Amino acid sequence: MAKSTLILSVGVHEAKSRLSELLRAVATGQEVEICRNGQPVARIVPATIRGSRTFGYDIGRFEVPEDFDAPLADDVLADFEQ
């Protein structure tokens, strides 16, 4: 997807009044900047579409140590109990 371009800068009241219209513009790849007292405070941008996950993709990249669930050393445990 191409980078979005800022097309519109609106105030908070206008953004609330025209939210549906602004969201339609964002859905086409545009950005909308929302300002309060002339200063930008937020930007509405198109959501990124996540790719699908592949189960087992990282298999073999990490191995759980044998002592994973062994009791902590007394000095380490004491740090958690302070």
PyMOL commands that set and color helices and strands:
alter all, ss='L'
color gray80, all
select helices_A, chain A and resi 12-17+19-27+74-80
alter helices_A, ss='H'
color red, helices_A
select strands_A, chain A and resi 5-11+30-36+39-44
alter strands_A, ss='S'
color yellow, strands_A
deselect
rebuild
show_as cartoon
